[in-house]
Amino acid sequence: MSSMAAETHLPTNKEIRDLLSGLLGREVTLQPAAPLVVSPKKPASVGVYVDDSLVVRAVIACDVAFSAYAAAAIALMPLPATESSLAQNHLQETLAENLYEVLNVAASLFNVGNAMHLRLLDLHPAGAKLPGDVLMRTLTLGRREDLTLDIAGYGTGRMSVILT
Amino acid sequence: MKIVVADDSRVMRQIVIRTLRQAGHGGHEVLEAENGRQAVELVQTEKPDLVLSDWNMPEMNGIDALRVLRGAGNDIPFGFVTSEGSEAMRQRAEQAGAAFLIAKPFTPEAFDDALASVGVRP
């Protein structure tokens, strides 16, 4: 029951694929990848997820490519809308707004069965200054899924789901 | 029919409206609200036939908007469209008087079923 100490659920690859395919309305394929290492040269958008006591329990990091493609796909924006973000290695504001909604819905990946209830607290778009503690959380080893994903009609990028 | 779509995300309002269209409900007049407070105001001034509302929103969340409406004696059909799809949330929604809860991501079929349950036809 809810009074029992609940663990955070690490979503499976299939759960991630099904959620993204449903949300973006197009085929998403994925495969395991090496851990995503976020740095100023390799920026990532990072969604921060908290439990009901506002304790950070998970982060989802998306490289610029996946950030831009997912953000464009959810709003049916054409592929050229992503070009400026990719060229500047920085997620444009409109796309950041859309990515927020992708990562907001992605909270449901954690909220299964009796798992701890999480919600998206914040999104740090790729290229904006990433707070040190958030960067450190993206580098947590252990319970994480590191993936390469392809969004049909858009392109391929990286995403990592990391429990902290 | 007149439908209020309340969500703080512009893109999600677009997706809800698009999905309504895909579900065959493109003929309805849609009014958009960015939070629960705006949704309550629209219900009171525009007298719509249905509210489709997100749960987590700034200013006033969806469940508080529903409680304000019910507290004022308004019994408009009210459904949630939210990423909060857990059983506990469904129970809270039902207890507050919601007609249905559609979990994000959703399909046109889920919309059609939910709207049919409150008598809204294409």
Boltz contact constraints between the chains, C-beta under 6 A:
constraints:
  - contact:
      token1: [A, 22]
      token2: [B, 105]
      max_distance: 6.0
  - contact:
      token1: [A, 23]
      token2: [B, 105]
      max_distance: 6.0
  - contact:
      token1: [A, 74]
      token2: [B, 11]
      max_distance: 6.0
  - contact:
      token1: [A, 75]
      token2: [B, 11]
      max_distance: 6.0
  - contact:
      token1: [A, 98]
      token2: [B, 11]
      max_distance: 6.0
  - contact:
      token1: [A, 101]
      token2: [B, 9]
      max_distance: 6.0
  - contact:
      token1: [A, 101]
      token2: [B, 11]
      max_distance: 6.0
  - contact:
      token1: [A, 101]
      token2: [B, 12]
      max_distance: 6.0
  - contact:
      token1: [A, 105]
      token2: [B, 83]
      max_distance: 6.0
  - contact:
      token1: [A, 105]
      token2: [B, 104]
      max_distance: 6.0
  - contact:
      token1: [A, 107]
      token2: [B, 83]
      max_distance: 6.0
  - contact:
      token1: [A, 108]
      token2: [B, 83]
      max_distance: 6.0
  - contact:
      token1: [A, 108]
      token2: [B, 85]
      max_distance: 6.0
  - contact:
      token1: [A, 111]
      token2: [B, 86]
      max_distance: 6.0
